[in-house]
Amino acid sequence: MKIPESFLHYVWRLKRFDFSQLITTEGEKLHILDWGQYNTNAGPDFLNARISIGFTLWIGHIEIHVKSSDWLKHGHQYDNVILHVVLEEDEWIYNSSGCRLPCLELKKRIPRKLLSSYQKLIHNEFWIPCQHHFPKVNPITKDLWLERLLVDRLEDRLAIQKERLTANTHDWEETFYQFLARGLGMKVNAEAMDELSQRVPLAIIRKHKHSLFQLEALFFGQSGLLREKKEEAYPQKLMQEFRFLSQKFRLHPMTGAQWNFLRLRPANFPTIRIAQLATLHYQTDNLFQKTLVAESLPELNNMLDLKLSNYWYDHYHFNNISKGRFKRLGTSSKQSLIINTVVPFLFLYAQERQNEEVKHKTMRWLEQLPPERNNIIRQWQKLGVDPASAFQTQALLQLKSKYCDRKRCTECSIGHSILSKL
């Protein structure tokens, strides 16, 4: 079976091989004085190492490959690499100065039991690679790793948020509004709601925020969902108002084809979500600032307690009358919005402003929110995991998607614990 390079990173990083009496493939004595810093970004694998070859001291970087020829396949042009660590040297490698790179082979130095255990761990079809070993892992190891994974999950979202914040010239209110709209759209209509929020900027919303009718005209007109002929009086009025507003602000609506109604519960139809977005701006201004200063989850829930216009009491779609029902955001929808939109965005603010108080608040809110319910969490529960909060379910989702699904066992604290015992 092919050995991945990540396994060799693990072996080197944790010194899980016989490193006594090391010699290079050219027969020179090798001593490792500093194993280097593991680099998870672009560049050599281990930075700022210190080694001695013969009587010469070298300070620089270490690159690791399964076969030495992988250096050429990957097209590396790294300077200051002082040692090439490989499972097998199948070709001599030269640096940019034309000198042969010192090479260390590991194929006879890795314990067979370790290699066998690793291969058994990752080459199976279980839901997670360590499925039979996971329940035996020390709970403290699991808890500490899950805490790290929660932060890891929030940090993964920073790049997208920062990019949008930069595009909005660091306008926190505008950017938060756009992410809230995206969150209201859920996965199915997230992209469409995102586009809608960019077509209806806050500057226009603020000019008409005291009229829910005008806000609905803006949002529904720009969504493209008013293009069809409307038989009822209210959507006709919305269309008439939007014609005036579109000329006033030179608006360009969406085509309407972006919206998805299929396989959605009526309460999650994009028409209802757009109406809720309009109501949110009608009921509350300065959404980001009020979220930022909120001290408790009840404050956030009150802000998300939306009472839609009368038309939507007996409608889920234009021109189709339905049984009367208030279309409020449900408890699970509010929690999802807080978990997936509010908390990550406040975490971005805390990182950018180095505000530990806000960061601690986001962690506290996740610990106070009940655990999420979905297929992945149900599978974890079958393995004996009983998450007590959204803090833990978010971490478990990260563990599954970023480590278990990618078989990154050697980079996982739980995987490392299992391999150490095996």
Secondary structure, DSSP 4 states (H G I P E B T S, - for coil): -PPPHHHHHHHHHTT-S--SS-B-TTS-BEEEEE--EE--SSS-SEEEEEEEETTEEEEEEEEEEEETTHHHHTT---SSEEEEEEEE--S--B-TTSPBPPEEE-TTTS-HHHHHHHHHHHSS-SSSTTTTTGGGS-HHHHHHHHHHHHHHHHHHTHHHHHHHHHHTTT-HHHHHHHHHHHHHTHHHHHHHHHHHHHHS-HHHHHHSTT-HHHHHHHHHHHHTTT-S---SHHHHHHHHHHHHHHHHHT-----STT---TT--GGG-HHHHHHHHHHHHHH-SSHHHHHHH--SHHHHHHHT-----GGGGGEEETTEE------PPPHHHHHHHIIIIIHHHHHHHHHHHT-HHHHHHHHHHHHHSPPP-SHHHHHHHHTT----SHHHHHHHHHIIIIIITTT-GGGSHHHHHHHHH-
